[in-house]
Amino acid sequence: MTTEETKLDASTRTQTEIILLIILAVTMVSSASPLIKLSQSPDIVKVFWRTLYGGLLMASVGGLKGDWSEYNSTSVRENWPWIFGIGIILSLHFTTWFVSLSLTTIAASVVLVNTSPMFTAIISVTILGESLRRRTTSGIIIATLGAVLLAWSDIQAILEGAIIGDLLAVISAVFLSIYFLGGQRFAKGIPNSVYTSIVYLSAALVTLIQCLIFQVDFLVFDSTEMLIFLALALFPTALGHSVNNYLLTIVPAYVVSSVVLGEPIGATILGILIFGDSEIPNAIQLLGFATILIGIALVILDLTKRNRAAVINP
């Protein structure tokens, strides 16, 4: 085999690896909503166990990799109130999203919660003082129209609590955007395993306090429920988000952002396979989903272009 053939073979293997990793990430992240819906526990209990197991899992990964002994703890000591606050935001994101999934379809909830890039752009303008570019504005308007179509479909179908579920999914998207912005600001200088374990365990502590305040029994001994909680920590958390983080080191950010657009499709397919016809979107819903995804894609493309320009012209 010549040198050129060797390089071509290595390049092909790398591209194949990236494609397989993207498929893995989309599949694993898509598994979250069906797993949540399968659980019979109260939503706040699901949040507690997912964040607790997720935090313990990431802490173990950090221990095996030696991250805990190598990182600069100064960043955590100086910013621990903010990092703990990010854990609170994560708990609120999960809680509103989990309740949403109990009130509306998987497709509607996942599409709406993935409108978070829109709210990231809006927060960047209103709070951080950044300018709103034309493509981002167009994306927000298009996605909003899609959300209106989706809400109208739920009204027409007279789904019990569906509108409330849609609204909670949007609120969850706002919390998710704040969570991502907080991570961009305060995760610097901290290994991902260390940062995520601290945030997840903070979210678990906050959720536990809520369980105690509202007198919700958080102790679950049912084997099926515990397996679901472990699956939530392993598949969408460790094998989903961690693969995304790895992909960020080898491909441009906009490639990883495409996972956001793939999750509603994967989650809907899994939802139909597990729960049957009740999860099949109708024609108006499909139009609303497509419109929202187009709007999100425009926002992501604009954010990618802005980030690329910032790297070239810091």
Buried (B, 14 or more C-beta within 10 A) or exposed (E): EEEEEEEEEEEEEEEEEBEEBBBBBBBBBBBBBBBBBBBEBBBBBBBBBBBBBBBBBBBEBBBEBEBBEEBEEEBBEEBBEEBBBBBBBBBBBBBBBBBBBBBBBBBBBBBBBBBBBBBBBBBBBEEEEEEBBEBBBBBBEBBBBBBEBBBBBBEEEEBEBBBBBBBBBBBBBBBBBBBBBBBEEBBEEBBBBBBBBBBBBBBBBBBBEBBEEEEBEBEBEEEEBBEBBBBBBBBBBBBBBBBBBBBBEEBEBBBBBBBBBBBBBBBBBBBBEEBEEEBBBEEBBBBBBEBBBBBBBBBBBBBBBBEEEEEEEE
